[in-house]
Amino acid sequence: MRDTQQKLAAVLPEFKPYANMTESDVKDCLKEVNDDTETMATDTASAAMDVAAAAGDAADAAQEAKDAAQEAADAAEEAANALSN
């Protein structure tokens, strides 16, 4: 981007006052992009771990509900058998 800015300033003198990007600006920008990318990657990984934990919790709850339903069905069957005898 800096190179393009300098080339434009060379062919269009009116743009020269605005062509003030330095190599340091470019390096700072790249550092910010890298830092932001790293932060986003960390946040995304953390969110994925949270989702996986929630999915595991949901699977556990579903299994508990299934077990409770089976126990209720077994109890109902026992009660029906006791009443029929």
C-alpha positions as CSV (number, residue, x, y, z in Angstrom):
1,M,0.0,0.0,0.0
2,R,2.8,2.4,0.8
3,D,4.5,1.7,-2.5
4,T,1.2,2.4,-4.3
5,Q,0.8,5.6,-2.4
6,Q,4.3,6.7,-3.3
7,K,3.8,5.9,-7.0
8,L,0.6,7.8,-7.1
9,A,2.2,10.8,-5.5
10,A,4.9,10.7,-8.1
11,V,2.5,10.9,-11.0
12,L,-0.2,13.0,-9.3
13,P,1.5,15.9,-7.5
14,E,-1.8,17.0,-5.9
15,F,-1.8,13.7,-4.0
16,K,1.7,14.2,-2.6
17,P,0.6,15.9,0.7
18,Y,-1.5,12.9,1.5
19,A,1.2,10.3,0.7
20,N,2.6,10.3,4.2
21,M,2.6,6.6,5.1
22,T,5.9,5.4,6.5
23,E,7.4,2.0,6.7
24,S,6.8,2.1,10.4
25,D,3.1,2.7,9.7
26,V,3.1,-0.5,7.6
27,K,4.8,-2.5,10.3
28,D,2.5,-1.2,13.0
29,C,-0.5,-2.1,10.9
30,L,0.8,-5.6,10.2
31,K,1.4,-6.1,13.9
32,E,-2.1,-5.0,14.8
33,V,-3.6,-7.3,12.2
34,N,-1.5,-10.2,13.5
35,D,-2.4,-9.4,17.1
36,D,-6.1,-9.2,16.2
37,T,-5.9,-12.4,14.3
38,E,-4.3,-14.2,17.3
39,T,-7.0,-12.8,19.6
40,M,-9.8,-13.9,17.3
41,A,-8.2,-17.4,17.0
42,T,-8.0,-17.6,20.8
43,D,-11.5,-16.4,21.3
44,T,-12.8,-18.8,18.6
45,A,-11.0,-21.7,20.2
46,S,-12.4,-20.8,23.6
47,A,-15.9,-20.5,22.2
48,A,-15.5,-23.9,20.5
49,M,-14.5,-25.5,23.8
50,D,-17.5,-23.9,25.5
51,V,-19.8,-25.3,22.9
52,A,-18.2,-28.7,23.2
53,A,-18.6,-28.7,27.0
54,A,-22.3,-27.6,26.6
55,A,-22.9,-30.4,24.1
56,G,-21.4,-32.8,26.5
57,D,-23.6,-31.5,29.3
58,A,-26.6,-31.8,27.0
59,A,-25.7,-35.4,26.1
60,D,-25.4,-36.2,29.8
61,A,-28.8,-34.6,30.6
62,A,-30.4,-36.5,27.7
63,Q,-29.0,-39.8,29.0
64,E,-30.2,-39.0,32.5
65,A,-33.7,-38.2,31.1
66,K,-33.7,-41.4,29.1
67,D,-32.7,-43.4,32.3
68,A,-35.4,-41.6,34.3
69,A,-38.0,-42.4,31.6
70,Q,-37.0,-46.1,31.6
71,E,-37.2,-46.2,35.4
72,A,-40.7,-44.7,35.2
73,A,-41.7,-47.2,32.6
74,D,-40.4,-50.0,34.7
75,A,-42.2,-48.7,37.8
76,A,-45.4,-48.4,35.8
77,E,-45.1,-51.9,34.5
78,E,-44.5,-53.2,38.0
79,A,-47.5,-51.4,39.3
80,A,-49.6,-52.8,36.4
81,N,-48.4,-56.3,37.2
82,A,-49.1,-55.9,40.9
83,L,-52.7,-54.7,40.2
84,S,-53.3,-57.6,37.8
85,N,-52.2,-60.3,40.3
